[in-house]
Amino acid sequence: MYDIIDVVKNLKTLTEDNKSFRVLKDFERVIDELNIYVFENWENGELVAGPKMNRHDITCKFMWPFKHMPDPEGGKRLFEYGCRVNYERTNILLPRKIKDHNDYRPGTKKGKIDQHPIWIVEITMPKKLMQDVFIGQANKERNRIAELMKYTDQQISPENAAADTEQAPEQGAPTVGNN
């Protein structure tokens, strides 16, 4: 069972620790590059725990409302690339929205705590996969820049510029002079 306070504490550590945030961005880049977000409900997951860094892999846990389970085909695709994916049905403790005096905890001004069913998906991703995707992304960017540079390196000489302006008018364009 998970508590929303623990989820908030985990998110707070991400904002304080730049290394964990970078690892989480790399983790998300792999999920994006493998087109996992194409599968139903995968884009709606919320980070619950992690990233937990081990010697050879990174582990993150995400949650979904029970009625919006992520499509298992996305987990199969991750498995094909060497990730371990575990699904767990559990509950999360959330404070009740206060509508009347019965929604308060006795003796406090705080709302009662209710259990809500959720899906937890634990993804353990090899660091090698993250590195390969990062290198592939860097190579793609380098190739794109090289392609742009190819067009900017072409110098226009004065002869080429004069030849461009003296070209014959297009067919149907008005001409001035001898008719």
C-alpha positions as CSV (number, residue, x, y, z in Angstrom):
1,M,0.0,0.0,0.0
2,Y,1.3,3.5,-0.9
3,D,0.7,6.8,0.8
4,I,0.4,10.0,-1.2
5,I,2.8,11.7,1.3
6,D,5.5,9.2,0.3
7,V,4.9,10.0,-3.4
8,V,5.2,13.7,-2.7
9,K,8.5,13.2,-0.7
10,N,9.9,11.2,-3.6
11,L,9.1,14.0,-6.0
12,K,10.7,16.5,-3.7
13,T,13.9,14.5,-3.7
14,L,13.9,14.7,-7.5
15,T,13.9,18.5,-7.4
16,E,16.7,18.6,-4.8
17,D,18.9,16.0,-6.5
18,N,20.0,16.9,-10.0
19,K,21.5,13.5,-10.7
20,S,18.2,11.7,-10.0
21,F,16.4,14.1,-12.2
22,R,18.8,13.5,-15.1
23,V,18.5,9.8,-14.7
24,L,14.7,10.1,-14.8
25,K,14.8,12.2,-17.9
26,D,17.0,9.5,-19.6
27,F,14.6,6.8,-18.4
28,E,11.7,8.7,-20.0
29,R,13.7,9.2,-23.2
30,V,14.0,5.5,-23.6
31,I,10.3,5.0,-23.0
32,D,9.6,7.7,-25.6
33,E,12.1,6.3,-28.2
34,L,10.6,2.8,-27.9
35,N,7.2,4.3,-28.6
36,I,5.6,3.0,-25.4
37,Y,3.3,6.0,-25.2
38,V,1.5,4.7,-28.3
39,F,-0.1,2.1,-26.2
40,E,-3.3,3.0,-24.3
41,N,-2.9,4.8,-20.9
42,W,0.9,4.7,-20.8
43,E,1.1,8.5,-21.0
44,N,-1.0,8.9,-17.8
45,G,1.4,7.1,-15.4
46,E,2.6,9.0,-12.4
47,L,6.0,8.4,-10.7
48,V,5.6,6.8,-7.3
49,A,9.1,5.7,-6.4
50,G,12.5,6.0,-8.0
51,P,14.7,6.3,-9.8
52,K,16.6,3.7,-7.8
53,M,20.1,3.2,-9.3
54,N,21.8,-0.1,-9.1
55,R,25.1,-1.2,-10.6
56,H,23.6,-2.4,-13.9
57,D,20.0,-1.1,-14.0
58,I,17.6,1.7,-13.0
59,T,14.2,1.0,-11.4
60,C,11.2,3.3,-11.3
61,K,7.6,2.6,-10.1
62,F,4.6,4.3,-11.7
63,M,1.0,4.3,-10.8
64,W,-2.3,4.4,-12.7
65,P,-5.9,4.5,-11.5
66,F,-7.3,1.0,-11.3
67,K,-9.8,1.6,-14.2
68,H,-7.0,2.9,-16.4
69,M,-4.5,0.1,-16.5
70,P,-1.7,0.6,-19.0
71,D,-1.8,-1.7,-22.0
72,P,0.3,-4.8,-21.3
73,E,1.6,-4.6,-24.9
74,G,3.8,-1.7,-23.8
75,G,5.3,-3.9,-21.1
76,K,6.0,-6.6,-23.7
77,R,7.8,-4.1,-25.9
78,L,10.0,-3.0,-23.0
79,F,10.6,-6.7,-22.2
80,E,11.8,-7.2,-25.8
81,Y,14.5,-4.6,-25.1
82,G,15.7,-6.3,-21.9
83,C,13.6,-4.4,-19.3
84,R,11.8,-6.2,-16.5
85,V,8.2,-5.1,-16.0
86,N,6.1,-6.1,-13.0
87,Y,2.4,-5.2,-12.5
88,E,0.9,-5.0,-9.0
89,R,-2.6,-4.2,-8.0
90,T,-2.6,-2.3,-4.7
91,N,-4.1,0.7,-3.0
92,I,-3.1,4.3,-2.3
93,L,-4.2,6.3,0.7
94,L,-5.7,9.7,-0.3
95,P,-7.4,12.3,1.9
96,R,-11.1,12.5,1.3
97,K,-12.5,15.7,-0.2
98,I,-14.5,17.5,2.5
99,K,-18.2,18.0,1.7
100,D,-19.7,17.9,5.2
101,H,-18.7,17.5,8.8
102,N,-18.7,13.7,8.5
103,D,-15.7,13.9,6.2
104,Y,-13.4,15.1,9.0
105,R,-11.2,12.9,11.2
106,P,-12.5,13.0,14.8
107,G,-10.9,15.8,16.8
108,T,-9.1,17.4,13.8
109,K,-9.7,19.7,10.8
110,K,-8.2,17.1,8.4
111,G,-10.1,14.9,6.0
112,K,-10.5,11.2,6.5
113,I,-8.1,8.9,4.6
114,D,-9.6,6.6,2.0
115,Q,-8.0,3.7,0.1
116,H,-8.2,3.9,-3.7
117,P,-7.3,0.9,-5.9
118,I,-4.3,1.5,-8.3
119,W,-2.0,-0.3,-10.6
120,I,1.7,-0.1,-9.9
121,V,4.1,-0.8,-12.8
122,E,7.7,-1.4,-11.8
123,I,10.1,-1.0,-14.7
124,T,13.7,-2.1,-14.3
125,M,15.7,-0.8,-17.2
126,P,19.3,-1.8,-18.1
127,K,21.8,1.1,-18.0
128,K,23.2,-0.2,-21.3
129,L,19.8,0.4,-23.0
130,M,19.7,3.9,-21.6
131,Q,23.2,4.6,-22.9
132,D,22.5,3.2,-26.3
133,V,19.4,5.3,-26.7
134,F,21.3,8.4,-25.5
135,I,24.1,7.8,-28.0
136,G,21.6,7.2,-30.8
137,Q,19.8,10.5,-29.9
138,A,23.2,12.3,-29.9
139,N,24.1,10.8,-33.3
140,K,20.8,11.8,-34.8
141,E,21.2,15.4,-33.6
142,R,24.8,15.5,-34.9
143,N,23.6,14.2,-38.3
144,R,20.9,16.8,-38.4
145,I,23.3,19.6,-37.7
146,A,25.7,18.3,-40.3
147,E,22.9,18.3,-42.8
148,L,22.1,21.9,-42.0
149,M,25.8,22.8,-42.2
150,K,26.0,21.3,-45.7
151,Y,23.6,23.9,-47.0
152,T,25.2,26.8,-45.2
153,D,28.7,25.9,-46.4
154,Q,27.8,26.4,-50.1
155,Q,29.3,29.8,-50.9
156,I,27.8,32.0,-53.6
157,S,30.5,33.4,-55.9
158,P,30.0,36.7,-57.7
159,E,29.8,34.7,-61.0
160,N,27.1,32.4,-59.7
161,A,25.1,35.4,-58.3
162,A,25.2,37.2,-61.7
163,A,24.2,34.1,-63.5
164,D,21.2,33.6,-61.2
165,T,19.9,37.1,-61.9
166,E,20.4,36.9,-65.7
167,Q,18.4,33.7,-66.2
168,A,15.7,33.7,-68.8
169,P,12.3,34.8,-67.6
170,E,9.8,32.0,-66.8
171,Q,7.3,31.0,-69.4
172,G,4.3,33.3,-69.3
173,A,6.1,36.0,-67.3
174,P,5.9,39.5,-68.8
175,T,9.1,40.6,-70.7
176,V,10.3,44.1,-71.3
177,G,12.1,45.0,-74.5
178,N,11.9,43.4,-78.0
179,N,8.5,41.8,-78.8
